[in-house]
Amino acid sequence: MTETLFPPKPWLTIAYQPRRTMQAILAADPARYQILLVVVMTLLTWAAKYGLYQSLAALLPALAQMASSVPELGNVNNTSIETDVFSPLWKVPLLFLLGGWLLGWIGRRCFGGEGSTAQARAALSWSGLPFFVLIFPLSCWLMAPDLQALLLQLAERGMDAEPHVGVRLQLACGLLALGSVGWLVSLCRTLAAAHGFTSWRGLGTALLALLALSLITLPLGGLSFP
């Protein structure tokens, strides 16, 4: 029996040939690199949020002073920021573990798919690789300086000041939106490869799984990523 070889450079081809790459990965070994992918995505998310919140931490005295007159800011303190910075270390693995199971179960029960939980989890982890490696960290790093400048302006002039959004902040938001849509499209196609159905059924599977995941994580404060 001829052994199926793992596809060369799947971390590149998954970005522009998600379905074909996923089919090759599943034919070779769907479990290969899954743990490594989740670890890399977790560390990248933590690093991005750490850089973003480092710039916010310097503004804590001014934000705390504003909190009494600006209800939208809520209770701002160093402990809450430090807790949120470290949340990706448990949120990302939990989302991939639970999300992979939901994508496998919903695809089989609701859309007639044939993929296992391990195959659905492989589809989830590989499809998110371009988003986590490039778009999400880049967006946070682009956003951090402008968020700091914007909050400093609010702290000095109050809510009557005209909030000026820099070009980098707009670019960061655009990248996040584009990356999220790209991840969803890639997930639909990798799920189609895992379950053996159409990309439209992959879209239905992804949306139902997202809804279920939001309801399940509601006791933990809802689904916020990450």
Phi, psi and omega in degrees: 000127182282130180280133178281126183280146177291140184296143178286138177051053181292337179292344175262313185290339179295338182283327184238352174223063188296318184290314180296319179295319180294322178298319179292322179295315181294324179290331182271294182194098184294337183275347184293134177070003183297313180296318179299318180299315181294321178296315179298315180295322178296312182293322178294320178294317178297316181297319180295315180290327178296316178296322179293314184281341174299319180289330178284329182297328179293342183261006185304316179301316180292322180292321178297323178292326181282337189301329181291331182256348180238094184300333183298336182286334180069204181269102183261122177209164185294327181296317181294323179293316180297321179297317182290327179298321183271357181298328178300337182295337175244335182290314184297310177299321179296317180296322180285324179293308181288319180297321179296320178294317180296318180296324177289314183292313181294320179299322180283313187284323188259335187233010176070026180286166182240002184281149177275173177298320179296321179290320177294323178292325175296319178299319180293313184291317180289323181294330181275356185301311180298324180295313184287322185286324187243302195288312184295310178298319180298319180297315180295318180291326176290326187283328191304310182298321183286327175296320179297315179296320181295316180291327175296320178297318178294322180293326182277322188249348181086184184287349179284346182290148177282115181289120180262120180261121183287168180296321180294324178295318177295319179296320180297314179296320177296320178296318179297316180295314180296318180295322179295317178295317179298321178295318180297316179297315179296321179296319178300320183284322177289325175294323177299321178291322182290320185264347181074034175229191185281164177295331178294321175292328174297321177296315177299319178298315181296318182292318178294322178294321178297318178297314180296320180295323178296319180290321181293322182273004180303318178297339179267010180105010178088173182272104173240134187246127334271000000 
